[in-house]
Amino acid sequence: MAFALRRALRVTFTLGAALAAGLAANSWAADSRAASDRIELAAELPALPVAAVGTVAKVVGQESRRGQPITLGSRIASGPGSGVKFALNDRSVVIIGPNSAISVEEFAADRVVLRLERGSFHLDSANPGSVYVVLPTATVTVRSAIVAGRIGPDSAEIGLLSAGRAEVAGFGGQSVRLDRIGDATRVLGLGAPSQPAQLSPQALQDMIGLTSQIAVR
């Protein structure tokens, strides 16, 4: 009797263990299928875009009156009653007259590119390389010199105000060199620059006087 009871208990325990093992196996399989489904689902989802890291604008100079930074690509504009003066990090000084707009498009140790959209400019270049002033109808290349220029309704005028050298090239490829203080050239429309001629004392004073007045405003 006791032997039969022990045998029945062993059978019951074995069946219970098998049932528990089966349930555990089913549970593990279900978990594995769920995990597999999650992996497959994750594989089907598109990758999230990585947020672009904001780039900090490169500071290449400082506006003289208020001390605001001048950044690469920035556009500096003046109103009808005054101009703007700013210094670049190479110690070059740029002044624009009233109703003028200029931008700094490139800045390097030996190469600076400025673009004058309208109005007038005065550039005292301290860059050991070349400073390019791009006008709507010509490009002025300045090498260690002071140059001024203005854009009129149908022409542009550029003058050399110090020792040094400047070259003015038209869109057609023709160019002239300004070698002497007071040398000036005029670009009419899209034509070639005129041969250099000396500014009259009054015209030279006008160029120098205009920029000096702007500088102190």
Phi, psi and chi 1 to 4 in degrees:
 res  aa     phi    psi   chi1   chi2   chi3   chi4
   1 MET       -  -47.7 -179.6   70.1  176.1      -
   2 ALA   -66.1  -38.4      -      -      -      -
   3 PHE   -61.9  -42.6  174.1   77.2      -      -
   4 ALA   -63.8  -38.6      -      -      -      -
   5 LEU   -65.9  -43.8 -180.0   57.9      -      -
   6 ARG   -62.7  -38.6  -74.9 -163.5  -61.1  -88.0
   7 ARG   -65.2  -41.0 -175.9  176.0 -178.6 -177.7
   8 ALA   -63.3  -39.2      -      -      -      -
   9 LEU   -65.6  -39.4  -71.8  173.5      -      -
  10 ARG   -63.1  -41.5  -78.0 -160.8  -60.4  -88.6
  11 VAL   -63.0  -44.3  170.7      -      -      -
  12 THR   -62.8  -41.5  -57.0      -      -      -
  13 PHE   -64.6  -41.9  176.2   77.7      -      -
  14 THR   -63.0  -44.9  -57.9      -      -      -
  15 LEU   -63.0  -40.7  -70.2  174.4      -      -
  16 GLY   -64.2  -40.7      -      -      -      -
  17 ALA   -65.6  -40.3      -      -      -      -
  18 ALA   -64.7  -41.0      -      -      -      -
  19 LEU   -63.4  -43.0  179.2   59.5      -      -
  20 ALA   -64.3  -41.1      -      -      -      -
  21 ALA   -63.2  -39.2      -      -      -      -
  22 GLY   -65.1  -42.4      -      -      -      -
  23 LEU   -63.6  -40.8  -69.4  173.8      -      -
  24 ALA   -64.2  -41.1      -      -      -      -
  25 ALA   -64.0  -42.0      -      -      -      -
  26 ASN   -63.7  -41.1  -70.9  -22.0      -      -
  27 SER   -63.8  -43.3  175.7      -      -      -
  28 TRP   -63.7  -40.1  179.0   84.6      -      -
  29 ALA   -65.3  -40.9      -      -      -      -
  30 ALA   -64.0  -42.5      -      -      -      -
  31 ASP   -63.2  -39.4  -70.0  -16.3      -      -
  32 SER   -64.6  -42.0  -61.9      -      -      -
  33 ARG   -64.3  -40.9  -75.2 -166.4  -60.2  -88.4
  34 ALA   -64.2  -43.2      -      -      -      -
  35 ALA   -63.7  -40.0      -      -      -      -
  36 SER   -63.7  -41.7  175.7      -      -      -
  37 ASP   -61.7  -40.0  -69.6  -15.9      -      -
  38 ARG   -65.2  -40.4  -73.8 -164.9  -64.0  -89.3
  39 ILE   -64.3  -45.0  -67.7  171.8      -      -
  40 GLU   -63.9  -40.9  -69.6  176.6    1.4      -
  41 LEU   -63.6  -43.4 -179.8   60.3      -      -
  42 ALA   -63.2  -35.1      -      -      -      -
  43 ALA   -68.2  -28.0      -      -      -      -
  44 GLU   -81.0  -21.5  -67.4  172.8    0.3      -
  45 LEU   -72.1  138.9  -69.4  175.3      -      -
  46 PRO   -68.1  149.4   25.4  -33.8      -      -
  47 ALA   -66.0  138.4      -      -      -      -
  48 LEU   -69.4  137.4  -66.6  176.2      -      -
  49 PRO   -66.6  141.5   23.9  -32.9      -      -
  50 VAL   -84.0  128.8  178.3      -      -      -
  51 ALA   -63.4  133.4      -      -      -      -
  52 ALA   -67.9  137.2      -      -      -      -
  53 VAL   -80.6  123.2  178.4      -      -      -
  54 GLY   -63.6  135.2      -      -      -      -
  55 THR   -93.6  138.8   54.8      -      -      -
  56 VAL   -86.9  129.4  178.7      -      -      -
  57 ALA   -62.3  138.3      -      -      -      -
  58 LYS   -78.8  124.5  178.7 -179.1  178.5 -179.4
  59 VAL   -83.3  124.3  175.7      -      -      -
  60 VAL  -118.8   -0.2  -62.9      -      -      -
  61 GLY  -179.4 -168.8      -      -      -      -
  62 GLN  -147.6  135.9 -174.0  178.1   55.4      -
  63 GLU   -71.8  136.6 -168.0  -93.0  -25.7      -
  64 SER   -75.1  -39.2  -62.5      -      -      -
  65 ARG   -75.7  -47.6 -173.1 -178.7  -55.0  167.3
  66 ARG  -106.6   -5.7  -68.0  171.9  -66.6  178.0
  67 GLY    75.5   16.4      -      -      -      -
  68 GLN   -74.8  143.9  -66.8 -176.0  -16.8      -
  69 PRO   -69.7  145.8   24.2  -32.7      -      -
  70 ILE  -104.2  121.9  -58.9  -64.2      -      -
  71 THR  -107.9  158.0   57.7      -      -      -
  72 LEU   -60.9  129.0 -170.9   63.9      -      -
  73 GLY    87.8   -6.3      -      -      -      -
  74 SER   -73.0  150.5   62.3      -      -      -
  75 ARG  -108.5  124.0 -178.9  175.7 -177.7  -89.3
  76 ILE  -109.1  123.3  -57.1  100.0      -      -
  77 ALA  -128.3  151.6      -      -      -      -
  78 SER  -121.7  157.1   60.7      -      -      -
  79 GLY   -90.4 -172.4      -      -      -      -
  80 PRO   -71.0  -20.4   24.0  -33.1      -      -
  81 GLY  -103.8   -5.2      -      -      -      -
  82 SER  -158.7  167.2   64.8      -      -      -
  83 GLY  -111.2 -172.0      -      -      -      -
  84 VAL  -133.8  136.7  177.5      -      -      -
  85 LYS  -119.1  136.5  177.0 -178.2  178.4 -178.9
  86 PHE  -147.5  153.8   59.7   93.6      -      -
  87 ALA  -111.3  135.7      -      -      -      -
  88 LEU   -89.2  164.8  -63.3  172.9      -      -
  89 ASN   -68.8  -13.1  -70.0  -14.9      -      -
  90 ASP   -90.2    8.3   63.7   -2.9      -      -
  91 ARG    78.1    8.1  -64.6 -176.0  -63.3  175.3
  92 SER   -72.4  148.0  -64.7      -      -      -
  93 VAL  -119.8  132.2  177.0      -      -      -
  94 VAL  -122.6  134.8 -176.9      -      -      -
  95 ILE  -128.3  134.2  -57.2  169.8      -      -
  96 ILE  -115.4  145.6   57.6  172.4      -      -
  97 GLY   -82.5 -173.7      -      -      -      -
  98 PRO   -60.7  149.9  -22.1   33.7      -      -
  99 ASN    53.1   44.0  -68.3  -41.7      -      -
 100 SER  -121.4  159.6  -58.6      -      -      -
 101 ALA  -147.7  133.3      -      -      -      -
 102 ILE  -142.7  152.9 -162.8  169.6      -      -
 103 SER  -135.3  152.8   57.6      -      -      -
 104 VAL   -99.7  106.9 -176.6      -      -      -
 105 GLU   -95.0  -30.1  -63.3 -160.1  -19.7      -
 106 GLU  -141.9  147.6  -67.0 -176.7   36.9      -
 107 PHE  -148.9  118.6 -174.7   86.8      -      -
 108 ALA  -144.9  173.6      -      -      -      -
 109 ALA   -61.9  -28.6      -      -      -      -
 110 ASP  -129.9   17.4   58.6   -7.9      -      -
 111 ARG  -158.5  123.3  175.9 -176.2  169.6   90.4
 112 VAL  -130.8  136.8  175.4      -      -      -
 113 VAL  -123.0  120.6  178.4      -      -      -
 114 LEU  -113.3  145.1  -51.9  171.3      -      -
 115 ARG  -122.7  115.7 -176.8  176.8  -65.6  -85.3
 116 LEU   -93.8  116.3 -176.5   72.7      -      -
 117 GLU   -81.4  -40.5  -62.0  176.0   19.1      -
 118 ARG  -159.3  164.1   65.1  173.1 -172.0  -91.4
 119 GLY    87.3 -143.0      -      -      -      -
 120 SER  -132.9  160.8   59.5      -      -      -
 121 PHE  -144.3  157.2   77.6   94.2      -      -
 122 HIS  -137.1  121.2  176.5  -82.6      -      -
 123 LEU  -121.7  121.7  166.6   65.9      -      -
 124 ASP  -107.1   96.8 -175.0   -9.4      -      -
 125 SER   -84.5  127.8  172.4      -      -      -
 126 ALA  -113.6    5.4      -      -      -      -
 127 ASN   -73.4  132.7 -166.0  -68.0      -      -
 128 PRO   -69.4  -16.0   24.6  -33.6      -      -
 129 GLY   -98.3 -131.1      -      -      -      -
 130 SER  -118.7  141.3  -62.3      -      -      -
 131 VAL  -113.1  125.1  178.3      -      -      -
 132 TYR  -105.1  127.9  -59.8   89.3      -      -
 133 VAL  -111.2  110.3 -176.5      -      -      -
 134 VAL   -91.6  119.0 -177.9      -      -      -
 135 LEU  -100.7  168.4  -49.8  178.7      -      -
 136 PRO   -60.7  -25.5  -26.6   35.9      -      -
 137 THR  -124.3    2.0   59.0      -      -      -
 138 ALA  -162.9  168.5      -      -      -      -
 139 THR  -126.5  130.4  -61.9      -      -      -
 140 VAL  -105.4  123.4 -174.1      -      -      -
 141 THR  -104.8  120.2  -55.3      -      -      -
 142 VAL  -113.8  131.8 -176.4      -      -      -
 143 ARG  -126.9  104.3  -65.2 -179.4  177.4   88.1
 144 SER    49.7   56.8  -58.5      -      -      -
 145 ALA  -150.6  168.1      -      -      -      -
 146 ILE  -105.4  125.0  -60.4  175.6      -      -
 147 VAL  -132.0  142.6  174.9      -      -      -
 148 ALA  -129.8  155.4      -      -      -      -
 149 GLY  -162.1  162.1      -      -      -      -
 150 ARG  -144.7  147.5   57.8  170.0   68.5   99.1
 151 ILE  -103.3  120.3  -60.5  170.9      -      -
 152 GLY   -97.9 -175.5      -      -      -      -
 153 PRO   -60.8  -35.8  -20.8   32.3      -      -
 154 ASP  -134.0    9.7   55.2    2.0      -      -
 155 SER  -157.2  169.0   65.8      -      -      -
 156 ALA  -130.2  143.3      -      -      -      -
 157 GLU  -124.7  133.5 -175.5  179.3   16.3      -
 158 ILE  -130.4  134.1  -57.5   95.6      -      -
 159 GLY  -131.3  147.6      -      -      -      -
 160 LEU   -94.7  122.8 -178.1   66.1      -      -
 161 LEU  -108.9    2.4  -55.1 -176.2      -      -
 162 SER  -151.5  175.7   74.5      -      -      -
 163 ALA   -64.2  148.9      -      -      -      -
 164 GLY   135.5 -156.2      -      -      -      -
 165 ARG  -149.9  145.3 -176.2  159.4   57.7   92.1
 166 ALA  -141.1  150.3      -      -      -      -
 167 GLU  -129.2  134.3 -175.8  174.4  -20.3      -
 168 VAL  -116.8  122.3 -178.8      -      -      -
 169 ALA  -118.1  133.3      -      -      -      -
 170 GLY   -85.2  172.4      -      -      -      -
 171 PHE   -67.6  -22.0  -78.0  174.3      -      -
 172 GLY   -80.4   -3.7      -      -      -      -
 173 GLY   100.5  -14.8      -      -      -      -
 174 GLN   -73.0  144.0  -54.0   92.0  -25.1      -
 175 SER  -143.4  156.8   62.5      -      -      -
 176 VAL  -133.9  155.0  -62.8      -      -      -
 177 ARG  -109.1  140.1  -73.5  176.1   53.4  173.7
 178 LEU  -108.5  113.1  -51.2  178.3      -      -
 179 ASP  -112.8  -24.5  -65.6  -47.7      -      -
 180 ARG  -110.4  147.0  -61.7  179.4  -58.3  162.0
 181 ILE   -59.0  129.2  -61.7  174.0      -      -
 182 GLY    95.3   -7.2      -      -      -      -
 183 ASP   -65.4  139.1  -88.6   -2.3      -      -
 184 ALA  -144.8  154.8      -      -      -      -
 185 THR  -137.5  156.7 -177.9      -      -      -
 186 ARG  -125.3  136.6 -176.9 -176.8  -63.3  -89.3
 187 VAL  -113.3  113.4 -177.7      -      -      -
 188 LEU   -95.0  118.6 -176.4   62.3      -      -
 189 GLY    57.3 -132.3      -      -      -      -
 190 LEU   -98.9   18.6  -63.0  176.6      -      -
 191 GLY   -79.0 -176.1      -      -      -      -
 192 ALA   -79.2  152.2      -      -      -      -
 193 PRO   -63.5  143.4  -17.9   30.0      -      -
 194 SER   -72.1  159.6   64.6      -      -      -
 195 GLN   -62.7  140.9  -72.0  -59.0  -51.1      -
 196 PRO   -57.4  140.1  -22.4   33.0      -      -
 197 ALA  -139.9  151.7      -      -      -      -
 198 GLN   -73.7  132.9  -80.4  -77.4  -63.9      -
 199 LEU   -67.2  145.2  -68.6  166.8      -      -
 200 SER   -66.6  156.9   67.5      -      -      -
 201 PRO   -53.9  -37.4  -27.6   35.8      -      -
 202 GLN   -69.9  -43.4 -176.6   59.6   50.8      -
 203 ALA   -64.2  -39.9      -      -      -      -
 204 LEU   -64.5  -41.3 -179.4   60.5      -      -
 205 GLN   -66.2  -36.4 -170.7   58.5   42.7      -
 206 ASP   -61.2  -44.0  -73.3  -14.1      -      -
 207 MET   -64.2  -44.6  -86.0 -164.3  173.4      -
 208 ILE   -70.2  -42.5  -63.0  172.0      -      -
 209 GLY   -66.0  -39.3      -      -      -      -
 210 LEU   -60.3  -48.6  171.9   65.1      -      -
 211 THR   -70.5  -33.3   51.7      -      -      -
 212 SER   -68.9  -35.2   63.1      -      -      -
 213 GLN   -66.0  -40.8  -70.8  174.4   17.8      -
 214 ILE   -62.2  -39.2  -67.0  168.4      -      -
 215 ALA   -63.1  -30.8      -      -      -      -
 216 VAL   -95.9   -2.5  -61.5      -      -      -
 217 ARG   -75.3      -  -72.9 -178.7 -177.9  178.1
